[in-house]
């Protein structure tokens, strides 16, 4: 039942915000912040109850919902989802703090914000395919509004592009879901993981592709990535954090939760393509990021690059690769979430994100400079910080199986180092541009949103076992399951 | 004996009797008193009474009435409720809409109720004569209602509807006469029996007859290529009448078509491929044409054609799952489409403009109205957890179940296209700033309609089991 609490708190918070008068902005912000904080608290309680040794689903809730179609309100966590749940609740809370500066239409903003959190959490908790799809789609609507109303630049275009791309993908997935239901008459993911692998290989390939389209657009996998830079850049800072931090993970999580356990044959058949796509994401994303002069756009393309490691790790079908992929999802969420917050901090002060317009800020804003440097280094994979561990594991896992894609992907790391260091150099080093003479350093409110992420990045970097031990049993079980249906 | 059957039939048919008599009462009341309130109150009483009788009729076992002219089975019962729902919701919208002169208010409400009786009859018809009479009852009253505004546009629309309608009625009647000529029967079960014994030499003639009858039905439900009247008529008619046309005759048309297909099962194989193709064409034409519309009534007209395309999937596959999906989707469509039209009524009454631009900034001028409107549009677009999604899910599922994967694929692709124009209205409401800051307050009756439709769209979307249980008893 505790997992239902994770969904109920944002729901109740949303209803309370809806009932508050439009003008009570303080109360609205407070309600939203308390809701996200409580959700974070409950998720930490879930972590305490979670048994890391057990591979299977824990804390299950099962209530028949639409009995005529065998649909149930079925929730649970396991090693694959626990870190995603914590990532979601954590980033939702931090981004909610960062949302205090939203200048207008706060009531609508926080209503949609809490609905978004509900949808994201539901996606990671659902163990019923129908329920999963419902939550998956619920995420779209608030995100559309959050980018479209409170965003900048070509916000309408970006919001709409996001909506259409992801909906097109999820409709392909809907066809897959219907096909599965017609064949099996169940939506229970635990049962489906046993039944679906026995489908004929041709059908498995087809269904794998249908789900792949749905997930790949969300990840996003090249060539479906074009919505990402637009949406990330034009979204307001807290929403960029959630987009990069959580939404992209929903796609990758879908591979872990549905594609691989349901269609092992399809997964093996697709492994080569997966590795190639991962390679393209890593290298192409890095090169395009290098060409950007807009700081936020650069971080957005770095997401494309970093999500490539998830694909590469997945393609390996080895414990190292899978662990690396799943850990990379968590690490990317924390690192890139922080990067977007830091870009937002700079933009709030300078009202520009043009990398060439800065210079020498390191001496003016020492605290900011320290933060930006650490997270950039984490992003480029410096040993000792969290990004290194997951990227390394992905490479180790993939090298034995997908040799050439892995070797090419290593080049991507070099390019990543190049653009990240160039960005630091342009913003922090060199002569101080006199325009920024009076720029103030980070305020305590801003530090509060970034420092927790810093602690996580260092902790996971120094002691990766803290996260790996939670996910490893589930990953071994998943691989054993995939191997069983040869 | 005869009188006993008549009495028994009338007893079974009491909801329609009350509705029909009430309609005349309302017309008279409007004509004599010229008071809106009197006509409206009488309408409310009549609708309430017929609803009570419908609830009572629920328990009665399937029966034939009027010497086999009509059949009152669970399928008919679902459509009686749908027809009642259409009339009740449209009356609520008509209550405050300003586009019809108050002088005609009694006739307006009365004719709407007559349409309701016609819709119920279409779903009950078990006899070719009865089917034709029911369709004509709906059509003739619809022509009047469309032209009721009595301005140039409305009259043109009424005339256009009349001409198209008369042509298609003629074609259908010709088909019926052929069917009668071949089988020598008029009642559906008798025709079915005759068709089973039919020598194969007459099959083609029979298929032609069935095809011609289908044309008449296709016209009623705006199936491509018999949809051409739809946008013009929808644009010219008063908004509540457009709302009624977009749901009522569509639902009843599907009911009658389901029965006709059951009747002509032996020869339907010859027509089926054409219907399959036209299913895909209908949804595609409707959705593509809707993309470029700037008049909200025309936009919803093309959207209706697209929605009819989805519904036709259920008819094409001809399985129990398909029919069940049609019923669920029609129930969803009743609430979401009439809800969307209630929003249009509110906006058009306020601004006098039927342009999509009139929705600009609605979220600031009327937050609740905008929220309801967004819910209806997202439900029409098929997003979970709204009622429309459940219906679409069943329809596409029925297609896959019958190995008609490409019908489901076409439906899915069309859903993606349709998103564009539905979201465009949402964009107008939420992302753009209003042209005028004055708050918009819909009339009380429209608020009731919005509330009913909004609650139904959300609640049945999240908890559809009740609807399933109700409809599964039918098949």
Interface residues (C-beta under 8 A of the other chain):
Chain A: X65 X66 X67 X68 X69 X108 X133 X134 X137 X138 X140 X141 X144 X145 X148 X149 X155 X156 X159 X160 X163 X164 X167 X168 X171 X172 X174 X175 X178 X179 X181 X182
Chain B: X363 X378 X383 X384 X385 X389 X393 X396 X397 X400 X401 X405 X408 X409 X412 X413 X415 X416 X419 X420 X423 X427 X430 X431 X463 X464 X465 X468 X469 X472
